[in-house]
Amino acid sequence: GGSVRIMNAAVCEHNGSSLTFHRFSSGLHEHFPPGALGVVHSDSNERTLLDLIGTVDEEALLQDMRRFRAAGWITAELADVLPHLEKVPVCCLSPAALLAGGRLPAAAVDVLLVDSPSAAARV
């Protein structure tokens, strides 16, 4: 029998550094008409497309917003959405520190999912 350990952490090249995570405020949808921010359905609730994105790369987030508008997935103007962009400081863990925090030797890890398109090659 194995076990699963889920850890939520920013994985960075260097341990202990900090960075800014960009996300939209949870109350964003209250300021826009239904459908203006895109709609994503799940079994438990309805969320906007912007509820699901966040990144340490602010420019990548803005590029995503422009692509979403161009594709017609959202209709809200970028200038109207930007005041709801939150900047949250987060602590970074190196891959070695992440494993140590999980009390795991590298050999014990079968799968490590790192969702970091802009930094995946460096990490």
C-alpha positions as CSV (number, residue, x, y, z in Angstrom):
1,G,0.0,0.0,0.0
2,G,1.2,3.4,-1.0
3,S,0.1,6.8,0.1
4,V,-0.7,10.1,-1.5
5,R,0.5,13.4,-0.2
6,I,-0.8,16.6,-1.7
7,M,1.3,19.7,-1.2
8,N,0.4,23.2,-2.4
9,A,3.7,25.1,-2.9
10,A,5.5,27.4,-5.3
11,V,8.4,25.4,-6.7
12,C,11.3,27.6,-7.7
13,E,14.9,27.3,-8.7
14,H,16.1,28.5,-5.3
15,N,14.7,27.7,-1.9
16,G,13.5,30.6,0.4
17,S,13.1,33.2,-2.3
18,S,9.8,34.9,-2.6
19,L,7.7,36.0,-5.6
20,T,4.4,37.4,-6.4
21,F,1.5,35.3,-7.5
22,H,-1.2,37.0,-9.6
23,R,-4.8,36.0,-9.4
24,F,-8.2,37.5,-9.6
25,S,-10.2,38.3,-6.5
26,S,-12.8,35.7,-5.5
27,G,-15.6,38.4,-5.7
28,L,-14.7,39.4,-9.3
29,H,-17.9,37.9,-10.7
30,E,-20.1,40.2,-8.6
31,H,-19.0,43.2,-10.7
32,F,-19.8,41.8,-14.1
33,P,-23.0,40.6,-15.9
34,P,-23.4,36.8,-16.2
35,G,-21.2,35.3,-18.9
36,A,-18.9,38.3,-19.2
37,L,-16.0,36.4,-17.6
38,G,-16.7,33.0,-19.2
39,V,-18.4,30.2,-17.4
40,V,-16.9,26.9,-16.3
41,H,-19.4,24.3,-15.0
42,S,-18.5,21.6,-12.5
43,D,-20.5,19.2,-10.4
44,S,-20.4,21.4,-7.3
45,N,-20.8,25.0,-8.7
46,E,-20.4,27.4,-11.6
47,R,-17.2,29.4,-11.8
48,T,-15.9,31.9,-14.1
49,L,-12.9,31.2,-16.4
50,L,-10.9,33.8,-14.5
51,D,-11.5,32.0,-11.2
52,L,-9.2,29.2,-12.6
53,I,-6.2,31.2,-13.7
54,G,-3.3,32.5,-11.7
55,T,0.4,32.8,-12.3
56,V,3.7,34.3,-11.1
57,D,4.1,35.8,-14.6
58,E,1.8,38.8,-14.8
59,E,2.5,39.4,-18.5
60,A,1.5,35.8,-19.3
61,L,-1.8,36.3,-17.4
62,L,-2.5,39.5,-19.4
63,Q,-1.7,37.6,-22.7
64,D,-4.1,34.9,-21.6
65,M,-6.8,37.6,-21.0
66,R,-6.2,39.0,-24.5
67,R,-6.5,35.6,-26.1
68,F,-9.7,34.8,-24.1
69,R,-11.3,38.0,-25.4
70,A,-10.1,37.4,-29.0
71,A,-11.6,33.9,-28.8
72,G,-14.9,35.3,-27.5
73,W,-14.6,33.3,-24.2
74,I,-14.9,36.4,-22.2
75,T,-16.5,39.7,-23.1
76,A,-15.4,41.9,-20.2
77,E,-12.8,44.6,-21.1
78,L,-9.3,44.1,-19.8
79,A,-9.2,47.5,-18.3
80,D,-12.4,46.7,-16.2
81,V,-11.0,43.4,-15.0
82,L,-7.5,44.6,-14.0
83,P,-8.6,46.4,-10.8
84,H,-9.6,43.0,-9.5
85,L,-6.1,41.5,-10.0
86,E,-4.6,40.5,-6.7
87,K,-0.9,40.2,-6.0
88,V,-0.1,37.7,-3.3
89,P,3.4,37.1,-2.0
90,V,4.4,33.5,-1.8
91,C,7.4,31.6,-0.5
92,C,9.3,29.5,-2.9
93,L,10.6,26.0,-2.3
94,S,13.4,24.3,-4.4
95,P,12.5,20.8,-5.6
96,A,14.8,19.4,-2.8
97,A,13.0,21.5,-0.1
98,L,9.7,20.4,-1.4
99,L,10.6,16.8,-1.0
100,A,12.1,17.5,2.4
101,G,8.9,19.2,3.5
102,G,7.0,16.1,2.5
103,R,9.5,14.0,4.3
104,L,10.2,12.1,1.1
105,P,13.4,10.8,-0.5
106,A,13.4,11.5,-4.2
107,A,13.2,7.7,-4.9
108,A,9.8,7.6,-3.1
109,V,8.2,9.9,-5.6
110,D,6.5,8.3,-8.6
111,V,4.7,11.4,-9.9
112,L,5.4,15.1,-9.3
113,L,3.1,17.5,-11.1
114,V,4.5,21.0,-11.5
115,D,2.1,23.4,-13.1
116,S,4.5,26.1,-14.3
117,P,4.5,26.6,-18.0
118,S,6.9,29.5,-17.9
119,A,9.5,27.9,-15.6
120,A,9.1,24.2,-16.2
121,A,12.5,23.8,-17.9
122,R,14.4,25.7,-15.2
123,V,12.8,23.8,-12.3
